[in-house]
Amino acid sequence: MKHLCLSAMLLLAFAVLISGQEKSPSKTSKEGEQVIALDREWANAMVRGDMAKLDRIFSDDLFVTSGNGTVRGKAGELDDVRPSPDIKTYFFNTDEIRVRVYKGAAVLTGRARWRINYKGRDIDNERRYMSVYAKEKGRWRMVALQLTRTPPPQPPLQPTSTPTPSPSQ
């Protein structure tokens, strides 16, 4: 119930925020660049397992929805990404970044790709993600993160052949 209420509050807050003026529709604003830089810091901290940096980036009321639909807060996210002898992260890259800045908030979307080694087995991951950042005491912090699994590549469509008409008899 608590997660449902928090989700509803985040959706309501997002709706209120998007009703405000967008700072710069055609080019990335200074604040947009700050959010993009913070998103890059998040990706770098993920690959390094920099828990102190992640603790500073994440808001205390962070709300995360993972690719499999589970939800967790800041403590759960930090536990999930905490370095472990069973897991080695080779890289964590983000691209296709788009950001929109609103009054006191920013919505960033992109694609994250990373490779880990889990107990001797290499695993590649790819997710689309949306991060919501808000200004807290004058600095940007991540308040929500949504990860979505990407579908597996589809084989190209093969042209269908149409039967050749037979000569009339």
N, C-alpha and C positions, 0 to 999 in steps of 0.2 A: 504494500500500500504506500509505503514511504517513497519507493522508487517511482510509482505511478504519479504521485503528487509532484515530485521533483520534475518528472518528465513534462507534466502539464505546465508547471511553472516555467520551465525552459522554453517550451513552445510558445507560451503567452509572451514571455519576454522577447523572444525572437520576432514574433509578429509585431510587437510594439516598436522594436528597433528598426525593422525594415520599413515601417511606415514613415520613418524620418528620411531626411535628405541623404543621399549617397554623396560622399565627399568628392569623388572624382570618377565619373563613369568611363572616361576615355583613356586615362592613364593612371598609373599607381601613384597615390599620394604619399607624402612623407610618412604618415601613419601606416599606410599600407606596406611601405618598405620596412618599417619597424616590425610589423607583424610577420612579414615574410622572413626577416632575419631571425626573429624569435622561433619561427617554425623550423628554420635550418638548425638553430641551436638545439631544439627538441630532437631532431633526427640525429645530430651528432652525439648528444647525450645518450640516446638510445643505444647506439653502436658501442659507445665506450662504457656503458653501464654507470654513467655519472649520476648517482642518486641525489647528490646535493644539488646539481643543476636542475634535474627533473623536479625536485621538491620546490625550487624557486619558480620554475615555469608553471607548474600546476597550481591552480587556485585550490584553497582548502576545501571548497565545495565542488571540485571537479566531478563531472558525471561522464562516464565512459560507457559506450555501447560497443561491444566487440563484434568481430565478424561472425561469430556464431550466435549472436543475440544476447549473450549474458551482459549484465550491467554491473558496474562497480564504481566506487568512489575513488578518491585520491589514494587512500591506504591500499586498496585492492589493486590499483594500477601500479603503484610502486612495488608491491609484493610480486606482481606478475612480471615485471621487467627487471627485478633485482638480479644481479649477477649470480650465477650458479656454476659449480664445477661441471655439471652435466650439459651446460649450454655455452656455446661460443658463437658470438655474432660476428660474421665476416664483414657485412656491410648493411647499411640502412639508408637507402636513397629515396628522395622524393623528387617528383617532377610534375609537369602539367599543373603548376600552381596557379590558382586564381584567387584573388582576394577582393572583398568588398568591405569598405569601412563605413560604419554608420555612427551615429552619436554615441560614443563611449563603447562601441562594440565592433568587432570585425568577424567576418565569416570567411574562412579559407578552405578551399577544396583542392585536392590534388590526388596523386597516385603515389603510394609507398611500395617499394620493393626491397626485400631484405633476404639475406641467406644466413641461416644458422646451422650449427652442427649440434645435434641433440643426441647424446650418448653414442657418438661415432657415426651418425647418419646425417648427411647434408640435406637440408630442407629449404626450398625456395618458397617465398611467400610474396603475394601481390594483393594489395587492397586499394580500393578507392577510399578516401577519407575526407571528413569534414571536421574542421576544428573551429570552435567558437572561442574568440578571445574577448576579454572585457578589461577595461581600465580599472585597476584596483589600486588606490592610493598613488595615482599618477603613473603606474606602469602596467604594461600589457601582461595578462596571465591567461592561460588556457582554462576555460571554464567547462567546456564540453568537447568530447571527441567521439566521432562515430566512424567505425571501420566497417567496410562492406566488401565481402568477397567478390572477386571478379570472376565472371564465367570463364570456363575453359575455352581456348580458341576453337572456333567452329571450322570444319573443313569448308573450302570454297564450294559454292554451288556448281554442280556440273550441268552443262546445258543438256536439256532433254532433246532427244532426236525425234523428229516427227516422221511418221512413216511416209515413204515416197509413194505417191499414187500409182497404182498399176495401170498399164495402158488399157484403154477401153477395148472391149471385144465386140 
